[in-house]
C-alpha cells in the first residue's frame, strides 16, 4: 500500500470516529433530558440483557483468556481479564445498585434571590461524553456504562486488545438492552484499535472527559497526548503501617486481606511498614499467614535480621507489584512511617493499624492520600463498597472528584438566572439598587 493510500485510510477512519462521537453526543443530550424513571428502566433492561447473554459473554472471555495466556500475559493482567459467573453476576448486581441510587441530575445546589424577581439557581447536569480507555478489565464496561447512563452521559469505551471479544459481547448486550426501552444504543460505543485510541484523544470538541484505567506508563501516555481533561491515577502504591500499639491479630488479618484478597487491584498494599518495638513479634507471627497465601516477602536489612526472606532493594519501595509480593520495612516511629509514605506513596490509599486513637488521628491528618484508613483493609477503596453502586475509576488528584469516582464525579452544574427585565445598569451609579442576596 502506498503512503498516500495509508494517509487516505487514516483520514477516513478519523472522519468515521468523528461521526461516531457526534452521534454519541447527540444521544447523550437526549438521554440527559429523560426523567429518572426512564434511565432506571434502561438500567434494568441492561441488567436483564446481560443476564440473558451470560453464556455468550463468558465464552468470549474464555477465548480472550486462552489467547492472552498463549501470548504470555502477566498474572496481574490475567486476573483482571478473567470473568467467571460470579464476577459477572456481581457486575450485573452493580447495574441494579446504580439504578437504586438517587438521581444526580437536576439537583438544585443553590437557590438565591439576587433581587426581587431575579433568582439564581445552580443545577447539576451531565458532563456530556466520556472517553474511557482501560486495559484487561472487561467488567469495567458494565460499571462505566451503568454510571454513564444514570448520570445522562454518553460513553466511548476502548478496551485493551486482550479483552476485545469480552468487551464486544458486553457492549452488544448493553446496546440490546437500550434498544428494548427505546434509547439510542449509540449512547454506548466501543472502539477496538490502537489507532482509534490516538484519534479519540484528539476529539476535544466532542469528548468532555477522558478516564484512563491501566498501568503508570499508559496513564502518563494518555495525559501527555490529549487536551481533554483526564481523570484517574497512574500508580496504586499503597502502604499499611503497623504501629507499636497495634492489636497483633487484627494487624495480621488486615495485612493479609490488604495484600491477598485481590492482589492485582490498585488498592492492594505493596509495602508493609512495621514499628520496631512490635516488629519481632508481629513479623514472626505474620510470616506463616503470608506464606500460606504464597506471598513473596522482601525486607529491609532490619527485617532480614528477623526473617529469612529476600532482600528489598530501593526499587521495591516505588514498585506496584499487582501480585503476591510485599516489601517490608521496619521504622522507628510514626513520623518515619509518614515520611516514607510521603516519599513513595501514590496518594491512593494508606492505612494504619493501632489502638492508640491519637496516633491514628495524626496519621489520618498528615498522610496525603485519597483514602486514609484506620484499622481496616485498604481493599475497601472501591466505589461499590462505598455505596456508589460502581465506579468509573479512582482519582488521586487533589481537585475533586477524588478517590473512587461514582455518579457525583460524572456531573457538573450550570447557573440558571431568571429575571423580569432586570439590567445591570440598575445596580450601578449614584442611584444604584442594592442586591438582596437572599437564599430561598
C-alpha positions in Angstrom: 0.0 0.0 0.0 1.4 3.4 -0.9 1.9 6.2 1.6 -0.9 8.2 0.0 -3.2 5.2 0.4 -2.3 4.8 4.1 -2.9 8.5 4.7 -6.3 8.4 2.9 -7.2 5.3 5.0 -6.3 7.1 8.3 -8.2 10.2 7.2 -11.3 8.1 6.5 -11.0 6.3 9.9 -10.7 9.7 11.6 -13.8 11.0 9.9 -15.7 7.9 10.9 -14.7 8.3 14.6 -15.7 12.0 14.5 -19.1 10.9 13.2 -19.4 8.3 15.9 -18.6 10.9 18.6 -21.1 13.3 17.1 -23.8 10.5 17.3 -22.9 9.7 20.9 -23.0 13.4 21.9 -26.4 13.9 20.3 -27.7 10.7 22.0 -26.3 12.0 25.3 -28.2 15.3 25.0 -31.4 13.3 24.6 -30.6 10.9 27.4 -29.9 13.8 29.8 -33.4 15.1 29.3 -35.1 11.8 30.2 -36.8 11.5 33.6 -35.2 9.4 36.3 -37.6 6.6 35.8 -36.7 6.2 32.1 -33.0 6.0 32.9 -33.6 3.5 35.7 -35.7 1.4 33.3 -32.8 1.4 30.9 -30.5 0.1 33.6 -32.9 -2.7 34.4 -33.2 -3.6 30.7 -29.4 -3.7 30.5 -29.1 -6.0 33.6 -31.7 -8.4 32.1 -29.9 -8.3 28.7 -26.6 -9.1 30.3 -28.1 -12.0 32.2 -29.6 -13.4 29.0 -26.2 -13.1 27.3 -24.2 -14.7 30.1 -23.1 -17.8 28.2 -22.1 -15.7 25.2 -20.1 -13.3 27.3 -18.3 -16.0 29.3 -17.5 -17.9 26.1 -16.0 -14.8 24.6 -13.9 -14.1 27.7 -12.7 -17.7 27.7 -11.3 -17.2 24.2 -9.7 -13.9 25.3 -8.1 -15.6 28.3 -6.8 -18.5 26.1 -5.2 -16.2 23.6 -3.8 -13.9 26.3 -2.2 -17.0 28.1 -0.6 -18.1 24.8 0.9 -14.7 24.4 2.3 -14.7 27.9 0.0 -12.2 29.7 1.2 -11.1 33.1 -0.5 -12.8 36.0 -1.9 -9.5 37.3 -3.4 -8.6 34.0 -4.8 -12.1 33.6 -6.6 -11.7 37.0 -8.2 -8.5 35.7 -9.1 -10.1 32.4 -10.7 -13.3 33.7 -14.5 -13.2 34.0 -16.4 -16.0 35.7 -20.0 -16.4 36.5 -19.7 -14.9 40.0 -17.7 -11.9 38.7 -20.3 -11.2 36.0 -23.2 -11.6 38.5 -21.5 -9.0 40.7 -21.2 -6.6 37.8 -24.9 -7.1 36.9 -25.9 -6.6 40.5 -23.9 -3.3 40.4 -26.1 -2.1 37.5 -29.2 -2.6 39.6 -27.4 -0.9 42.6 -26.8 2.1 40.4 -30.5 2.3 39.4 -31.3 2.5 43.1 -29.1 5.5 43.7 -30.6 9.0 43.9 -30.7 10.8 40.6 -27.6 13.1 40.3 -29.3 15.3 37.7 -31.4 18.5 38.1 -30.3 18.8 41.7 -30.7 22.4 42.9 -27.5 23.2 44.7 -28.1 26.9 45.1 -31.3 28.8 45.1 -30.7 32.5 45.7 -32.6 35.7 45.2 -30.3 38.4 43.9 -33.1 40.9 43.9 -36.9 40.8 43.9 -37.8 38.8 40.8 -34.2 37.9 39.9 -33.4 34.4 41.0 -30.2 32.4 40.6 -30.0 28.6 40.7 -27.1 26.2 40.4 -28.3 23.0 38.9 -26.5 19.7 38.3 -26.3 18.4 34.7 -24.4 15.8 32.7 -20.8 16.2 31.6 -21.6 15.1 28.1 -19.4 12.4 26.6 -16.9 10.3 28.4 -13.9 8.6 26.8 -12.9 5.6 28.9 -9.7 3.7 28.0 -8.8 0.6 30.0 -6.6 -2.4 30.0 -7.8 -6.0 30.6 -10.9 -5.1 32.7 -14.0 -6.3 30.8 -16.2 -5.8 33.8 -15.3 -2.1 33.7 -17.6 -2.0 30.6 -20.6 -2.8 32.8 -19.7 -0.5 35.6 -18.8 2.5 33.5 -21.8 2.1 31.1 -24.3 2.0 34.0 -22.9 5.0 35.7 -22.8 6.9 32.4 -26.5 6.2 31.7 -27.7 7.0 35.2 -25.8 10.4 35.0 -27.1 11.2 31.5 -23.7 10.9 29.8 -22.7 9.2 26.6 -19.6 7.0 26.7 -17.0 5.8 24.2 -15.2 2.8 25.5 -11.8 1.5 24.4 -10.7 -1.8 26.0 -7.4 -3.5 25.7 -6.7 -5.8 22.8 -6.5 -8.7 25.3 -10.2 -8.2 26.2 -11.6 -7.3 22.8 -14.0 -10.3 22.5 -15.3 -9.9 26.0 -15.9 -6.2 25.5 -17.7 -6.7 22.2 -20.0 -9.3 23.8 -20.8 -7.0 26.8 -21.4 -3.9 24.7 -23.6 -5.9 22.3 -25.8 -6.9 25.3 -25.9 -3.4 26.7 -26.9 -1.9 23.4 -29.6 -4.5 23.0 -30.9 -3.6 26.5 -31.1 0.1 25.5 -32.9 -0.7 22.3 -35.6 -2.6 24.2 -36.6 0.6 26.0 -36.3 2.9 23.0 -32.9 4.5 23.8 -30.4 5.1 21.1 -27.7 2.4 21.5 -25.2 5.0 20.2 -25.1 6.2 23.8 -22.5 3.4 24.5 -19.9 2.9 21.8 -16.8 0.6 21.7 -13.5 1.2 19.9 -11.2 -1.7 19.1 -7.9 -0.5 17.7 -4.9 1.4 19.0 -5.3 3.9 16.1 -8.8 4.8 17.4 -7.4 5.4 20.8 -5.0 8.0 19.4 -7.8 9.6 17.4 -10.1 9.6 20.5 -7.6 11.7 22.4 -7.9 14.4 19.8 -11.6 14.8 19.9 -11.7 17.6 22.4 -14.7 19.2 20.5 -16.9 16.1 21.2 -15.4 14.4 24.3 -15.6 16.1 27.7 -13.6 13.8 30.0 -11.0 11.0 29.4 -10.7 8.3 32.1 -7.7 6.0 31.6 -7.5 2.8 33.7 -4.2 0.9 33.4 -0.5 1.0 34.0 1.5 4.0 35.1 3.1 4.4 31.6 -0.3 4.0 30.0 -1.9 6.8 32.1 1.1 9.0 31.5 0.8 8.5 27.8 -2.9 9.5 27.8 -2.2 12.6 29.9 0.6 13.6 27.5 -1.4 13.2 24.3 -4.7 15.0 24.9 -6.1 18.4 25.6 -9.2 16.8 27.0 -9.4 16.8 30.9 -8.1 13.5 32.3 -9.4 11.8 35.5 -7.6 8.9 37.0 -4.5 7.7 38.7 -1.2 6.4 37.4 0.1 4.3 40.4 -1.5 2.3 43.2 1.4 2.1 45.6 -0.4 1.6 48.9 1.0 1.1 52.4 -0.1 -0.5 55.7 1.6 0.8 58.8 1.5 -1.5 61.9 2.0 0.8 64.9 3.6 -0.3 68.2 0.1 0.0 69.7 -1.5 -2.4 67.2 -3.6 -5.4 68.1 -1.5 -8.2 66.8 -4.2 -10.5 65.4 -6.1 -7.5 64.0 -3.0 -6.3 62.2 -2.3 -9.7 60.7 -5.8 -10.1 59.4 -5.8 -6.6 57.9 -2.3 -7.1 56.3 -3.3 -10.5 54.7 -6.6 -9.1 53.3 -4.9 -5.9 52.1 -2.4 -7.9 50.1 -4.1 -11.2 49.1 -7.9 -10.6 48.8 -7.2 -9.4 45.2 -3.5 -8.7 44.7 -4.0 -7.3 41.1 -6.2 -4.5 42.4 -4.8 -0.9 42.6 -5.9 -0.8 46.3 -3.8 -3.8 47.4 -0.8 -2.9 49.6 2.7 -3.1 48.2 4.6 -2.1 51.3 4.2 -3.1 54.9 5.7 -0.6 57.5 6.2 -2.0 61.0 7.2 -0.2 64.2 10.5 -1.5 65.5 9.0 -2.2 69.0 6.4 -4.7 67.7 8.4 -5.9 64.6 9.9 -9.2 66.0 6.6 -10.4 67.4 4.5 -9.2 64.6 6.7 -10.5 61.7 7.3 -13.9 63.3 3.5 -14.3 63.8 2.6 -12.9 60.4 5.1 -14.8 58.2 3.2 -18.1 58.4 -0.1 -16.4 57.3 1.7 -14.7 54.4 3.4 -17.9 53.3 0.2 -19.9 53.4 -1.1 -17.4 50.8 2.0 -17.8 48.7 3.1 -14.2 49.3 6.7 -13.5 48.4 8.2 -11.3 51.2 11.1 -8.9 50.7 12.6 -7.0 53.6 15.0 -4.2 54.5 18.1 -5.0 56.5 16.4 -4.9 59.9 13.7 -7.2 58.6 16.3 -9.7 57.4 17.6 -10.0 60.9 14.2 -11.4 61.9 13.0 -13.3 58.8 14.9 -15.4 56.3 13.5 -13.7 53.2 14.6 -12.0 50.0 16.3 -8.5 50.5 14.4 -5.5 49.4 16.0 -3.0 47.1 15.4 0.7 46.7 13.3 0.0 43.7 10.9 -2.1 45.8 9.6 0.9 47.7 8.3 2.5 44.4 7.1 -0.6 42.7 3.4 -1.5 42.2 3.6 -5.3 42.1 -0.1 -6.0 41.5 0.9 -9.6 42.5 1.6 -11.7 45.6 4.7 -9.7 46.6 5.1 -7.4 49.6 8.0 -5.3 50.7 8.6 -4.9 54.5 10.4 -2.0 56.2 10.9 -1.5 59.9 10.5 2.1 61.1 11.4 3.8 64.3 8.3 6.0 64.7 5.0 7.2 63.3 6.8 10.2 61.8 9.3 8.0 59.9 6.4 5.9 58.6 4.6 9.0 57.4 7.8 10.3 55.8 8.2 7.0 53.9 4.6 7.2 52.6 5.1 10.8 51.6 8.2 9.9 49.6 6.9 6.7 47.9 3.1 6.7 48.1 0.9 7.4 45.1 -1.8 9.2 47.1 -4.2 6.3 46.5 -5.0 4.5 49.8 -2.9 4.3 53.0 -3.8 2.5 56.3 -2.7 2.3 59.9 -3.3 -0.4 62.5 -3.2 0.9 66.0 -5.3 1.0 69.2 -3.9 4.5 70.0 -6.5 7.0 69.0 -4.2 10.0 68.9 -1.6 8.1 66.8 -4.4 7.2 64.4 -5.6 10.8 64.2 -2.1 12.1 63.5 -1.7 9.5 60.7 -5.0 10.3 59.1 -4.5 14.0 59.3 -0.9 14.1 58.0 -1.0 11.4 55.3 -1.9 12.9 51.9 -4.0 10.3 50.0 -7.4 9.9 48.5 -8.2 7.3 51.2 -6.7 7.1 54.7 -7.9 4.2 56.8 -7.6 3.2 60.5 -7.9 -0.5 61.5 -9.3 -1.8 58.2 -8.2 -3.2 54.9 -7.1 -0.9 52.0 -9.3 -3.1 49.8 -12.3 -1.1 50.9 -11.2 1.6 48.5 -13.9 0.9 45.9 -17.0 2.7 44.6 -19.3 -0.3 45.2 -18.1 -0.7 48.8 -18.5 3.0 49.4 -22.2 2.7 48.3 -21.7 4.4 44.9 -23.1 1.5 43.1 -20.0 1.2 41.0 -17.1 3.4 39.9 -15.6 4.7 36.7 -12.2 4.7 38.3 -10.2 6.0 41.3 -8.7 9.5 41.2 -5.7 10.5 43.2 -5.6 14.1 42.1 -6.1 16.9 44.6 -9.0 18.6 42.9 -12.4 16.8 43.2 -13.6 14.2 42.4 -11.0 12.3 44.5 -11.0 8.6 45.4 -13.5 6.2 43.9 -15.5 8.2 41.3 -19.1 7.4 41.1 -22.1 9.4 39.9 -21.1 12.6 41.6 -17.9 12.7 39.5 -19.8 12.4 36.3 -22.0 15.5 36.6 -21.2 19.2 36.5 -23.5 22.2 37.1 -24.8 25.3 35.4 -26.0 28.6 36.7 -29.5 29.5 35.6 -30.6 33.1 36.2 -34.3 34.1 35.7 -35.4 37.8 35.8 -38.1 40.1 34.6 -36.4 42.7 32.5 -33.6 43.2 35.0 -30.5 45.0 33.8 -27.1 45.6 35.4 -27.3 49.3 34.9 -29.9 49.5 37.6 -27.3 48.4 40.1 -24.6 50.9 39.2 -24.2 54.7 39.7 -25.4 57.1 42.3 -28.9 55.7 42.5 -27.9 52.1 42.3 -30.3 49.4 43.6 -28.9 47.0 46.2 -28.8 43.3 45.8 -30.8 41.3 48.4 -28.6 38.1 48.0 -31.2 36.1 49.9 -31.1 32.3 49.9 -34.6 30.9 49.2 
